[in-house]
Amino acid sequence: MANKKKSNKDVTIQRIGKFLEEAVTYVNRGLIDDALVKFTISLELSTKIKNQRLVFLSYDGLASTYIHSGDIENCFKYAMSALLIAQEEKDEELIARNNIVFSKLYYSMFRFDKAIEYTTRFYNYFREKNHIRGVITAMMQIAGINAMLNNTDEAIKIGEEALQVILDSGDTIHLEKSFIQLASFNITKMNYQAAEEYLDRALLLAQEKSSIMGKLSVYQLKAQINVDSKRYQQSINYAKLVLEQESTSPLFLSRCNALDIMCQSYIGLNDIASGILVAKQLNYELKQQNNPEGLYRYYRCMMKLDELKGDFKSSLHFAKLYHTTEKEIRGMQTQRKVDSYTTTFKFQQAEFIIQQEYLIAESLRQRLRIKNKELTTLALTIAQKNEMLLTLFVQLQETMNMIKGSESRNALQQIMNELLSELDTEKSWSEFSEKFTSLHKTFLATLQQQYPNLSQTEQRMCALLKINLSTKDIANILGFEENTIEVYRKRIRKKMGLDKSVNLVTHIASL
């Protein structure tokens, strides 16, 4: 039965591992809802088997996935849940992994100061531990932040250093992303030749791994390079490849980008009819997703198409709409920045409160550990004292058997009586019980309530097992032989109705 129990737990752990792997695959493919389902199932199972590391990985995965969906509130909630577990486990690696999520969270909120703060934390840890993947992740994150701050040269420099670390280490898990990241930096600098070289290498990897997200990124950036370079037909071909990938991974943003690039390309080719068809499709997509911000793309396309047709009145109409929408977007972006600072402040308040609660709980746990240690020390002292007194009593008894004088025998008997008085188990128990009850106030009451058929001696044994004393020490405190204690253990198991696979001490400790 014990082997079966262990086997069932191992099977559950394997299932959780599979769910976590599938969830990551879904994220890479852009199937966010499917990923959330898998992470949620893994969280439920991990919680059920009380595997804190797997619970952390589930929380961490949920937080990362909610970043992709733009759900900041849920991301923070799960990131904080993961942080609490990492702190409780005192696991520096888990804390470092948690910093990665917070870095990405603040990056998505355009709070690059906070993103750098968290990135630096996990970079320092992984560098100290010579954890190559962690170092690469940090370097790529720092490169991305520099790009967002328009420090493109610095972004390229750090990105190339990260790529070199990847190539030197032979750990290629980040290789595809590194190529794509460097390509995007070079596009910003209009270094199109370098960008295309990186994209060609990324595409080979994406095709080998059947990475839809990788192929989407490559095709989209290739489309952008070609439209910027006025190679319009090639741009259209790559945009169509994006839309084909979208059929298996519906990502709204990349779809709209592809349609926008196609429209610009048809305008460049003076193909007004095809341009209008694509513009209408873009407008339909934006309305379907209720995305008014993206309408400026449609207005810009129609403004240029009407200008090509010679319909200047309609072109002017769309130009006004385009510039009005563009102005509104700038206002929204400003408001977002204000909101991000407000949200950050709320997060920091919540983080501070949770950290304070953790410190208070940790202080209480530390005090409890000290008290438990004192209690165990007292119990061991009583056990050792009783063992020593009993040994002395036996020795005196043997000595008295060899003495014939009544006066000497009477003197020894008096000493032996005093030893017996000191060996009084009730006195020993009273001394221990007072300390035990003050520390574990509800234990004996809970024990009596759940198992009312336990005798007083059996209850005392349970209290001593609660602090994990050995059979020998329990025997010395209660004044029994060790064999008698084993008999009592069997009786207790039977009265509690415990299966053979259940550890008695573990069960009592949980009460």
N, C-alpha and C positions, 0 to 999 in steps of 0.2 A: 504493500500500500504506500509505503514511504517513497519507494522508487517511482511509483505511478504519479504521486503528488509532485515529486521533483520534475518528472518528465513533463507533466502538464504545464508547469511554470516555465520550463525551458521552451516548450512549444509556443506559449504565449509571447515570450520574449522574441522568438524568431518571427512571429506574426507581426509584432510591433515594428521590428526592424524592417520588415518588408513594406509595411504601410508607410514608414518614414521615407524609404527609398522611392516608393511610388509617388509620394507627395512631392518630393523634390523634382522628380521627372515631370510631373504635371505643371509645377511652377515654371520649369524651363521651357515647357511647351506652351505656356500662357494659359493653361486651363486652371484658372485660379479657384473656381468653385469646387472642382474635383480635388484640388490640393487641400483645400480647407476641410473637406469631408474626411480625407485620409488622416490629416493631422488630428482632427477631433476624435476619430476612432482610436488612434494611437494614444491620445491623452487619456481617454476613458479606460483603456486596458492597462496603461502604465499606472494609473491611480489605483486601479483594482488590485494589482499585484504589489503595490507600494515600492516600485522601482523609481527612486527619485531622479536618477540620471535620465531615464527614458521620459519621465514627466517633464524634466527640464527641456529635453530635445523637442518634445511635442509643443510646449509653450513657445520655445524659441522659433520653431517652424511656423507656428500660427502668427506670431508677431511679424516675422519676415514676409509671410504671404500677404498679410494685411497691408504692408507697405506697398506691395505691387498693386493692390486694389484701391489704394488711396484712402483707406480707412484708418486715419491717424489714431482715433480714440481706442479702437480695438487693438491696434498695434501696441500702444503704450500699456494697455491693460495686461496683455499677455507678456510683454517684455518685463514688466514689473513683477509678474508672477514668477517668471523664470529667474529674475534677479534674487528674489527671496529664497528660492530653493538653492541657488548657487551659494548664497551667503550662509544659509543653514548648514549646507554640506561643507562649508569652508573650502570649496574647490576653486582654486585660482584659475584653472583652465576654463571652467564654466563661466566664471565672472568675466574673463576676457572675451569669451564668445558672446556673452550678453552685451558687452560694450560694442561689438560689431553691429548688433541690431539697433542700439541707441544711436550709433553713428549714422546708420542708414536712415533712421527715423528723422533725425534732425536735418540730414542732407535733403530729404524729400520735402522738408518744411522751409528750405532755403536758409536754415540757421547754421551757416557754415562754421561759425565760431564754436558752437556746441559740437558740431560734427567732428571738427578737428580735435577737440578736447577728448572725445571718446575714442577716436581713431588712434590718437597718440597713446592712450592707455593700453589698448590691446596690442599696438605695435611694439611698445616697450616690453610687454610681457612675452610675446611670441619671439622677439629677437633674443631676449634673455634665455629662453628655453630652446632656442635654435629650432623653432617650429616653422618650417619653411612656408607651408600653406598660409599660416596666419600672417607671416611677414609680407607675403605677396598680396594677400587681401588688403592689408593696411596700406601698402604702397600704392595699389591701384585706387583705393579710396581717396588717398591724399592727392593723387594725380587728377582724379575726377573733380575734387573740390577746387583745385587750382584752375581747372578748365572753366568751371562755373564762375570763378572770380576773374575770368578773362586773362589769367596768367598762363597763356597757352604754351609758351616756350618752356616754362617750368613744368607744366603738365606733361609735355612730350619727354622732357629729360627724365622725370620720375617714372613715367610709363615705360621708357626704354630700359631703365635700371630694373624695373620689375620684370620685364620680359627676359632680361639677361639672367636674373635669378631663377626664373622658370626653366630656361634652357639649361643652365648649369646644374640645376637640381634634378632634372629629368622628370619632375612632377608636373605633368601636362594638364592637370584638371582645369587650370585657369588660362591655358594657352589660347584657346579660341577667343575668350573674352578680352585677353590682352591685345590680340591682333585687332579686334574690332574697336577697342578703346583708342589705340594708337591711330587707327585709320580715321576715326572721328576727329581727333585732335588735329591731324594733318589736313583734313578737309577745311577746318576752321582757318588754318594758315594758308589754304589754297595750294598745299603741296599734294596735288592730285596723284602724281606718279607714285609717291611713297604710300599714299592712302590705298591706291589700287593694289599695290604689292601686298600690303597687310591683309586686304580683303580677300585676295586670291588664296592666301594661306589659310585664312579663317574659314573660307568656303569649303576647302578640302577637308578640314577637320569636322565641320558641321555636317557634311555629307557622310563622312565615315561614321559619325555618331548618330546620324538621323536627327540632328538637333534642329527642330523647327524654329526655335527662337534665334539660333545662330544664323540659319539661312535667311530668316526675315530681316535681321539686322544688316547682313551683307547686301542683300538685294536692295534694301531701302537706301543704304549709303551709296551703292553703285548707281542707283537711279538719280540720287542727288548730284553725284559727281558728273554724270553725263548731262544732266540738264544745265548745270553750271558751265560745263564745257561746250554747250550748244550741240551735243551729239544727241539730238532729240529722239531719233528712232530707237537708239540703244536705251535711252532713259525710259521710253515707253515699255520696251521689252522687260526691263528689270522691274518696273512698277507692276506690270502684269504678273510677274513671278511672285511679287509680294501678295497680290490679291489671290493667287492660286494657293499660296501657303495659308492665307487667311481662312480658306474654306475649311481647313482642319483645325485652325487655331484662331478663332474670331477675336482679334485685338483691334478695337475700334480706332485707336490713335494711329497705328501703322497703316490701317486701311485708308483713313482720311489723308494721311501723308502721301500715300501712293496715288490716290485719285487726284490730289492737288498737283503732284509732279507730272502726272499724265496730261492734265489740263494745260499746264505751262508748256509742256512739250508740243502739244497740238497747236498751241498758239504760236510757238516758235516755227512750226512747219506750215503755218497759215491754213491749217485744216480746221476751219471754223465749225463745220457740222459735227466732226468727232469731238471737238472741244466742248461744244454745247451739250452733247450727250453725256460726256464725263462730268461736266459741271452740274448737270441736273442730278446725276447719280450721287455726286458729292453732297448736294443740297438735301437729297432724300436721306442719306446716311446721317447727316447732322440732325435732321428733324426726328428721325427714328430714335436717336440716342439722346434727344433733347439737349443738344450742345450748342447754345446760342453763341458761345465764345468762338467756336470754329467757323461761324458764318462769314467771318471776314475773308476766309479763303475762297468761299463761293463768290462773294461780292467782287473780290479782286479778279477772279477768272472771268466773270461776266463783264466787268468793266473793260478788260482788254479785248474780249471777244466781240463785244458791241462796237468797240473802237475799230477793230479790223473790218467789221461789216459796214462801217460808215454810219452806224446808228449812234450819233454823238449824244443825242438827247438821252437815250437809254444808258449809254456809257457814263454820262454825267450823273444820272440817277444812282447807278451802282457805285460810282466813285464817292458820292456823298455818304451812301450807306457804309462803304468800306472804311472811310476815314472816321465816321461817327463810331462805328463798332471798334475800330482800332483804339480810339480815345477811351471808350468804355473799358476795353480790355486792360489798358494801362492803369485805369482807375481801380479795376478789380485786382490787378497785380499788386498795386500799392496797398489795397485793403487786405490782401492776403498776407503781405509782409507784416502789417499791424496785427492781424489775427494770429500769425505764427508766433509773434512775440508774446501775445496774450496767452496763447495755448502753451507756449514754452514755460511761461510763468506759472500757469496752473499745474503743468507737469512737474515743475521743480518743487512746487508746494507739496504736491502729492508724494513725490519722491522723498522729500524731507520728512514728512509725517511717517511714511512707511519705514524709512531708515531709523527714525527715532523709536518707532515701535519695535523694530528689530533689535536695536541696542538695548532697550528695556527688557525684551524677552530674553536676549542673550545674557544679560546681567542676572536675570532670575534663574536661567538655566545653570549659570556658573555657580550661583549660590546653592542651587539644588545639588549640583555635583559635589560641592564642598561638604554639604550636610550629609549626603549619602556616604561620602568617604569617611566622615566622622562616625556615622552610624556603623559602617562596616568595621572600622577600627575598634569601636567599643565592643561589637559582637565578637571580634577576633580576640580582643583582650580578655573578655569573659571566658571564651572557649579555652584559651591558653592557660588562664588562671585555674579553671576547673580541672584541666588536664594535669597541671602541675600538682594541685592539691590532692587529686585522686592518686597520682603516682606516689606522693609522699605518704598518703594514708595507707596504701598497700605495703610500702616499705616499713612503716611503723608497726603494722599488723604482723609482718614477718618477724620483726625485731622482738615484739612482745612475746611471740610464741617461743622465743629462745631464752627469755628472762624468767627466772623462777621466783625472785623476791616479790612479795605482794606490794611493797611500798613503791618499787620501781614500776611494776605493772599498773598500779593505780595512777601514777604520774603520766605514764604513756597513754592510758585510757582517756585521761582528762584532755590531753593534747589531741587525741583522735576524735573526741567528741566536738572539740572546737573546730577541727577540720571539717567534720560532717556538717556543722552549722554553716561554715563558709561555703560548703558544697550544696547548700539548699537551692534547688533549681527554681523554686518560686521566687527566692530573693534575686537570683540572677535574671530571671525573666522580668521581674518588676523593674529592675534597673534598665534593661534593654527596651521594654515595652513603652516606657515613658518617652524615650527619645524617638522610637519608631513611630508612635502615634502622632507626635508633633510634626513629623515630616510627611507621613503618608496618612493624612487625617481620615480619608474615606475608605482606605483599603480593607480594613477588617470588617467594616459595616457592609461594604459591597460583597465581600467574600461570604459573609453570613447570609446576605440576602439571596445571592445566586446559588449558594451551596449550603443550605441550612442543616444538612445531615452530617456536616463535618464536626468531629469532636473538638474539644478545646486544644488538645495536643496537636491535632492535625491542622488547626488554624494557626497555631504557633509555628509549626513547621513551614506552612505557606509563607508566613511573614519572613522567616529566615531564608527561604528560597527566593523571596522577592528581592533580597539584596545579594542573591547569588552566592551564598555560603556553601562550602563543601559539605559532603556527608559527615566527614570527621568532625568538623567544627560544630555542625548542628547537633551531633551526638554529645559532644562535650557540654554544650549549653543546656540541652534538655536532660542530660544525665542518662542517656541510653547507650547501648552498644551500636556500632555502625550497622550491623545486620538488622537491628530493629528499625533503624531509620529507613533502610531499603524496603522493609515490609510496609512501613507507613506510607512511603512514596507510592507503592502499588495500590494501597487502599485509597489514597487521595485521587489517583488517576481514575480508579473505578467509580468513585463517588461523583467525580466531575464528568464522567462519561466521555473521556478523551480517547480519540483514536490513537493507535500505536505510532502513527506518523507525526503526531503533534508532540512537540517538546514541552514537558511539564513546566520547566523554569520559564520558557518563553511565554507560555500561556499565562502563568501567574504574574509575570512582569507586565502583561498587557492589561491586567485588571485595575 
